[in-house]
Amino acid sequence: MDIMTALKLVLRKSRAHNGLARGLHEAAKVIEKHAAHLCVLAEDCDQDDYVKLVKSLYA
């Protein structure tokens, strides 16, 4: 199993168990609470403000 297939499986299972925060607002709330175990940010995200926010929350 390659890394992308494994990631898809983990995301699918997390979503099924209501453990997946999607979108900037939901993700930011979970990151601020220090409850996030993994953050996935798309390579093709063209919103520089989104990228800066997510990176700063993890810094």
Secondary structure, 3 states (H helix, E strand, C coil): CCHHHHHHHHHHHHHHCCCCCCCHHHHHHHHHCCCCCCCCCCCCCCCHHHHHHHHHHHC
